[in-house]
């Protein structure tokens, strides 16, 4: 997924990619609602197996076409991107519903922290690998045996897709052998589709404070995704005047920051409420986003990546554990799908704005960070205003 926006940026087609990203994100509104009904309709392990096998098969097919043709048409790259984005919409609600299903309430924060640690450790490795795959490597390393030269050519995008497809099939194998004992009995909803779709909306209508919390605590996640796919390639190219290594290193730093959050956030919030900690993480995100508009010093941008990785992951751990305590397991897939749809609408709004030619001209991309900073700041203010009602 790092390779795709960078591929478009190198072709001077970032505006085209942002438009595609916006359309795919908008299409996810309808899929996201339906995906939530699937999470509450079928065993979560079966969904993992089915979605991973399907996504891996599509990526493998695209990769095979790339190998046979020596290149990939843009439509096939968009297909790979679309299938992966759609996969996100069912994978993460299913993951958290599965975690809630097998975990007792007193361990919610700890388990969500573990999920974050494992996931972000993987992201660190993926980001480091992305640096090599996107830009290649020409290193000379001094060892006791002499100088070791490592020369790796940059990979073609269909070669990267091949590696991706393999990882999907590895995951299918690993998931198949998972054994688990549910802490809560899984209650499949076999009702009419329309009624199942409406369940999440009806529940949130009866619990407006949960809706307020769930919607506004998504703001850092919105900022991270919009920045990664719609802002960062242009910012690095036009403003920092740098290459793909900065893009890859930023992903590594996102992952390291998120990994630190997974390790320390539960200990930190033993002295603070979850809601209060999230508010401070939002204000910290606002500050570092504004830093992007004042300097071209790349180490500062790396610091921004680390901090946003920390604040996004920290917020996610606290957010999910809070929602686990509020939402019954048999409807959590559909309730989360409502939050997902709202998240998609906001992301689509920002992506479509940043697809305007204005942001591709000169250094105008810095204004995107001003807009995103304003969004996180206002979200923090809304939560602050409801702090007393939301509790811990």
C-alpha positions as CSV (number, residue, x, y, z in Angstrom):
1,X,0.0,0.0,0.0
2,X,3.0,2.3,0.4
3,X,4.1,1.5,-3.1
4,X,0.9,2.6,-4.8
5,X,0.7,6.3,-3.8
6,X,4.5,6.6,-4.2
7,X,4.2,5.0,-7.7
8,X,1.6,7.7,-8.7
9,X,3.8,10.5,-7.1
10,X,6.8,9.4,-9.2
11,X,4.6,9.5,-12.3
12,X,3.5,13.1,-11.3
13,X,0.0,11.8,-11.0
14,X,-0.7,12.4,-7.3
15,X,-3.8,14.4,-8.0
16,X,-5.2,11.5,-10.1
17,X,-4.4,9.1,-7.3
18,X,-6.1,11.3,-4.7
19,X,-9.2,11.3,-6.9
20,X,-9.1,7.5,-7.1
21,X,-8.5,7.3,-3.4
22,X,-11.5,9.5,-2.7
23,X,-13.8,7.5,-5.0
24,X,-12.6,4.2,-3.5
25,X,-13.1,5.6,0.0
26,X,-16.6,6.8,-0.8
27,X,-17.5,3.4,-2.2
28,X,-16.5,1.9,1.1
29,X,-19.5,3.6,2.7
30,X,-21.8,1.0,1.4
31,X,-19.4,-1.9,1.8
32,X,-18.5,-0.9,5.3
33,X,-22.2,-1.1,6.4
34,X,-22.6,-4.5,4.9
35,X,-19.3,-5.7,6.3
36,X,-20.5,-5.0,9.8
37,X,-23.5,-7.3,9.3
38,X,-21.1,-10.1,8.2
39,X,-19.0,-9.7,11.3
40,X,-22.1,-10.3,13.4
41,X,-23.5,-13.0,11.1
42,X,-20.6,-15.5,10.6
43,X,-18.0,-16.9,12.9
44,X,-15.1,-14.4,13.1
45,X,-12.4,-17.0,12.3
46,X,-14.2,-18.1,9.1
47,X,-14.4,-14.5,8.0
48,X,-10.6,-14.1,8.5
49,X,-10.0,-17.2,6.4
50,X,-12.3,-16.1,3.6
51,X,-11.2,-12.5,3.2
52,X,-7.5,-13.3,3.4
53,X,-7.8,-16.0,0.7
54,X,-9.8,-13.8,-1.6
55,X,-7.5,-10.8,-1.3
56,X,-4.4,-12.9,-1.7
57,X,-5.9,-14.5,-4.8
58,X,-6.7,-11.1,-6.4
59,X,-3.2,-9.8,-5.7
60,X,-1.6,-12.9,-7.1
61,X,-3.6,-12.6,-10.3
62,X,-2.6,-9.0,-10.7
63,X,1.0,-9.9,-10.0
64,X,1.0,-12.8,-12.6
65,X,-0.4,-10.4,-15.2
66,X,2.4,-8.0,-14.3
67,X,5.1,-10.7,-14.7
68,X,3.7,-11.8,-18.1
69,X,3.3,-8.3,-19.5
70,X,6.4,-6.7,-17.9
71,X,4.3,-3.9,-16.5
72,X,0.9,-3.2,-15.0
73,X,-1.9,-1.1,-16.5
74,X,-3.2,1.6,-14.1
75,X,-6.6,-0.2,-13.8
76,X,-4.9,-3.3,-12.3
77,X,-3.0,-1.2,-9.8
78,X,-6.3,0.5,-8.8
79,X,-7.9,-3.0,-8.5
80,X,-5.2,-4.1,-6.1
81,X,-5.6,-0.9,-4.1
82,X,-9.4,-1.2,-4.0
83,X,-9.5,-4.8,-2.9
84,X,-7.0,-4.0,-0.1
85,X,-8.9,-1.0,1.1
86,X,-12.2,-3.0,1.1
87,X,-10.3,-5.7,3.0
88,X,-9.5,-3.2,5.8
89,X,-13.2,-2.4,6.2
90,X,-14.0,-6.0,7.3
91,X,-10.6,-7.0,8.8
92,X,-10.4,-4.5,11.6
93,X,-14.0,-4.7,12.8
94,X,-13.7,-8.5,12.7
95,X,-10.4,-8.4,14.6
96,X,-11.8,-6.3,17.4
97,X,-15.1,-8.2,17.6
98,X,-13.0,-11.4,17.8
99,X,-10.8,-9.9,20.5
100,X,-13.8,-8.8,22.6
101,X,-15.4,-12.3,22.1
102,X,-12.5,-14.1,23.7
103,X,-11.5,-11.6,26.4
104,X,-12.9,-10.9,29.8
105,X,-13.6,-7.2,30.5
106,X,-10.8,-6.7,33.0
107,X,-8.3,-7.5,30.3
108,X,-9.7,-5.3,27.5
109,X,-7.0,-2.6,27.7
110,X,-4.2,-5.1,28.0
111,X,-5.4,-7.2,25.1
112,X,-5.9,-4.2,22.8
113,X,-2.4,-3.1,23.7
114,X,-1.0,-6.5,22.8
115,X,-2.8,-6.3,19.4
116,X,-1.3,-2.9,18.8
117,X,2.2,-4.1,19.8
118,X,2.1,-7.1,17.4
119,X,0.5,-5.1,14.6
120,X,2.9,-2.2,14.9
121,X,6.0,-4.4,15.2
122,X,4.9,-5.8,11.8
123,X,4.4,-2.3,10.5
124,X,8.0,-1.4,11.5
125,X,9.4,-4.3,9.6
126,X,7.1,-3.6,6.6
127,X,8.1,0.1,6.5
128,X,11.8,-0.9,6.7
129,X,11.3,-3.3,3.8
130,X,9.4,-0.7,1.9
131,X,12.4,1.6,1.9
132,X,14.4,-1.1,0.2
133,X,11.7,-2.2,-2.2
134,X,10.7,1.3,-3.3
135,X,14.2,2.8,-3.7
136,X,16.6,-0.2,-3.8
137,X,19.8,-0.3,-1.7
138,X,23.5,0.1,-2.2
139,X,25.2,-0.4,1.1
140,X,28.8,-1.1,2.2
141,X,29.0,-2.6,5.7
142,X,32.3,-2.9,7.5
143,X,32.6,-6.3,9.3
144,X,35.5,-8.2,11.0
145,X,35.7,-10.1,7.7
146,X,36.0,-7.0,5.6
147,X,33.6,-4.8,3.7
148,X,30.3,-6.5,2.7
149,X,28.5,-4.9,-0.2
150,X,24.7,-5.1,-0.4
151,X,23.2,-4.1,-3.8
152,X,19.5,-4.4,-4.2
153,X,17.6,-3.0,-7.2
154,X,14.3,-1.3,-6.6
155,X,11.4,-3.7,-7.2
156,X,8.7,-3.3,-9.8
157,X,5.2,-2.8,-8.4
158,X,4.0,-6.2,-9.6
159,X,6.9,-7.8,-7.8
160,X,5.8,-6.1,-4.6
161,X,2.3,-7.4,-5.2
162,X,3.7,-10.9,-5.5
163,X,5.3,-10.7,-2.0
164,X,2.0,-9.3,-0.7
165,X,0.0,-12.2,-2.1
166,X,2.4,-14.7,-0.5
167,X,1.8,-13.1,2.9
168,X,-1.9,-13.4,2.6
169,X,-1.6,-17.2,2.0
170,X,0.8,-17.5,4.9
171,X,-1.8,-15.7,7.1
172,X,-4.6,-18.1,5.9
173,X,-2.4,-21.0,7.1
174,X,-1.7,-19.5,10.5
175,X,-5.3,-18.5,11.1
176,X,-6.6,-21.9,10.2
177,X,-4.7,-23.4,13.2
178,X,-5.9,-20.9,15.8
179,X,-7.6,-22.5,18.7
180,X,-9.6,-20.3,21.0
181,X,-12.2,-20.5,23.8
182,X,-14.8,-17.7,23.6
183,X,-15.4,-15.7,26.8
184,X,-18.8,-14.8,25.4
185,X,-21.2,-17.0,23.4
186,X,-21.2,-15.9,19.8
187,X,-24.8,-14.9,18.9
188,X,-25.2,-14.9,15.1
189,X,-27.9,-12.5,13.9
190,X,-29.8,-14.3,11.2
191,X,-32.5,-11.6,10.7
192,X,-33.4,-9.7,7.5
193,X,-30.5,-7.8,6.0
194,X,-32.2,-4.4,6.3
195,X,-33.0,-5.0,10.0
196,X,-29.4,-6.0,10.6
197,X,-28.1,-2.9,8.8
198,X,-30.3,-0.7,11.0
199,X,-29.3,-2.3,14.3
200,X,-26.1,-0.3,14.6
201,X,-27.8,3.0,13.9
202,X,-30.7,2.3,16.3
203,X,-28.3,1.3,19.1
204,X,-26.2,4.5,18.7
205,X,-29.4,6.6,18.5
206,X,-30.2,5.3,22.0
207,X,-26.6,5.9,23.2
208,X,-25.7,9.4,21.8
209,X,-22.6,9.8,24.1
210,X,-21.1,6.6,22.8
211,X,-21.7,7.9,19.2
212,X,-20.0,11.2,20.1
213,X,-17.0,9.4,21.6
214,X,-16.7,6.9,18.8
215,X,-16.9,9.5,16.0
216,X,-14.6,12.1,17.3
217,X,-11.9,9.7,18.7
218,X,-11.5,8.6,15.1
219,X,-10.0,11.9,14.1
220,X,-6.3,11.0,14.5
221,X,-6.9,7.8,12.4
222,X,-8.5,10.0,9.7
223,X,-5.5,12.3,9.7
224,X,-3.0,9.5,9.6
225,X,-4.6,7.8,6.6
226,X,-5.3,11.0,4.7
227,X,-1.7,12.1,5.3
228,X,-0.2,8.8,4.3
229,X,-2.1,8.4,1.0
230,X,-3.1,11.9,-0.1
231,X,-0.7,14.4,1.5
232,X,2.7,12.8,2.3
233,X,3.8,11.9,-1.3
234,X,3.2,15.5,-2.5
235,X,4.7,17.0,0.7
236,X,7.9,14.9,0.4
237,X,8.2,15.6,-3.3
238,X,7.2,19.3,-3.5
239,X,8.0,20.7,-0.1
240,X,10.9,18.6,1.2
241,X,12.2,17.9,-2.3
242,X,13.1,14.3,-1.2
243,X,12.6,10.8,-2.4
244,X,11.0,7.5,-1.5
245,X,13.4,6.8,1.4
246,X,11.8,9.5,3.4
247,X,8.4,8.0,2.7
248,X,9.5,4.5,3.8
249,X,11.3,5.8,6.9
250,X,8.2,7.7,7.9
251,X,6.2,4.4,7.8
252,X,8.9,2.9,10.1
253,X,8.6,5.8,12.5
254,X,4.8,5.6,12.5
255,X,5.3,1.9,13.5
256,X,7.9,2.6,16.2
257,X,5.7,5.3,17.7
258,X,2.7,3.1,17.6
259,X,4.7,0.2,19.1
260,X,5.7,2.5,22.0
261,X,2.1,3.4,22.6
262,X,1.1,-0.3,22.7
263,X,3.7,-0.9,25.3
264,X,3.2,2.1,27.6
265,X,-0.3,3.5,27.0
266,X,-2.1,1.2,29.4
267,X,0.4,2.0,32.2
268,X,0.1,5.7,31.5
269,X,-3.7,5.7,31.8
270,X,-3.7,3.9,35.2
271,X,-3.4,7.5,36.6
272,X,-5.6,9.2,34.1
273,X,-9.0,8.5,32.5
274,X,-9.2,7.0,29.0
275,X,-11.1,10.0,27.7
276,X,-8.8,12.5,29.3
277,X,-5.7,10.8,27.8
278,X,-7.3,10.8,24.4
279,X,-8.0,14.5,24.6
280,X,-4.3,15.2,25.3
281,X,-3.2,12.9,22.5
282,X,-5.4,14.9,20.1
283,X,-4.0,18.2,21.1
284,X,-0.4,16.8,20.8
285,X,-1.3,15.6,17.3
286,X,-2.5,19.1,16.4
287,X,0.8,20.6,17.6
288,X,3.0,18.3,15.5
289,X,0.8,18.7,12.4
290,X,1.4,22.4,12.6
291,X,5.1,21.8,12.8
292,X,5.0,20.4,9.3
293,X,4.1,23.9,8.0
294,X,7.0,25.7,9.6
295,X,10.1,23.8,8.6
296,X,11.8,21.8,5.9
297,X,14.1,20.1,8.3
298,X,13.6,16.4,7.6
299,X,14.4,15.1,11.1
300,X,11.5,17.3,12.4
301,X,9.2,15.5,9.9
302,X,10.5,12.2,11.2
303,X,9.6,13.3,14.7
304,X,6.1,14.2,13.5
305,X,5.8,10.7,12.1
306,X,6.9,9.1,15.4
307,X,4.5,11.3,17.4
308,X,1.5,10.6,15.2
309,X,2.2,6.9,15.3
310,X,2.2,7.1,19.0
311,X,-1.0,9.3,19.3
312,X,-2.9,7.3,16.7
313,X,-2.1,3.9,18.3
314,X,-2.6,5.2,21.8
315,X,-6.0,6.6,21.0
316,X,-7.0,3.3,19.3
317,X,-6.1,1.2,22.3
318,X,-8.0,3.5,24.7
319,X,-10.9,3.9,22.2
320,X,-11.4,0.2,21.6
321,X,-11.2,-0.8,25.3
322,X,-13.7,2.0,26.1
323,X,-16.1,0.8,23.4
324,X,-15.7,-2.9,24.5
325,X,-17.1,-1.9,27.9
326,X,-20.1,0.0,26.2
327,X,-21.2,-2.2,23.3
328,X,-22.5,-5.8,23.5
329,X,-20.5,-8.3,21.4
330,X,-23.4,-9.5,19.3
331,X,-23.8,-6.1,17.7
332,X,-20.3,-4.6,17.9
333,X,-19.6,-5.4,14.2
334,X,-22.6,-3.3,13.1
335,X,-22.0,-0.5,15.6
336,X,-18.4,-0.3,14.5
337,X,-19.5,-0.2,10.8
338,X,-21.5,3.0,11.6
339,X,-18.3,4.6,12.9
340,X,-16.5,3.2,9.9
341,X,-18.9,4.9,7.5
342,X,-18.7,8.2,9.3
343,X,-14.9,7.9,9.2
344,X,-15.0,7.2,5.5
345,X,-17.2,10.2,4.8
346,X,-14.8,12.5,6.6
347,X,-11.8,11.0,4.8
348,X,-13.5,11.3,1.5
349,X,-14.2,15.0,2.2
350,X,-10.5,15.6,2.9
351,X,-9.2,13.5,0.1
352,X,-11.4,15.3,-2.4
353,X,-10.3,18.7,-1.2
354,X,-6.6,17.7,-1.4
355,X,-7.2,16.3,-4.9
356,X,-7.7,19.9,-6.1
357,X,-4.9,21.2,-8.3
358,X,-4.2,24.0,-5.8
359,X,-2.5,21.5,-3.4
360,X,-0.3,20.1,-6.2
361,X,1.2,23.5,-7.0
362,X,4.5,24.5,-5.5
363,X,4.5,24.2,-1.7
364,X,0.7,24.6,-1.2
365,X,0.5,21.1,0.2
366,X,1.5,22.5,3.6
367,X,-2.0,24.0,3.9
368,X,-3.3,20.4,4.0
369,X,-1.6,20.0,7.3
370,X,-3.2,23.2,8.6
371,X,-6.6,21.8,7.7
372,X,-5.9,18.5,9.3
373,X,-4.6,20.2,12.5
374,X,-7.8,22.2,12.8
375,X,-9.8,19.0,12.6
376,X,-8.0,17.2,15.4
377,X,-8.1,20.3,17.5
378,X,-11.9,20.7,17.1
379,X,-12.4,17.0,17.8
380,X,-10.5,17.4,21.0
381,X,-12.6,20.3,22.1
382,X,-15.8,18.4,21.5
383,X,-14.6,15.6,23.8
384,X,-13.4,18.1,26.4
385,X,-16.8,19.6,26.4
386,X,-18.4,16.2,27.1
387,X,-15.7,15.0,29.4
388,X,-17.8,14.9,32.6
389,X,-20.6,12.9,30.8
390,X,-18.3,10.3,29.1
391,X,-16.7,9.2,32.4
392,X,-13.5,7.2,32.5
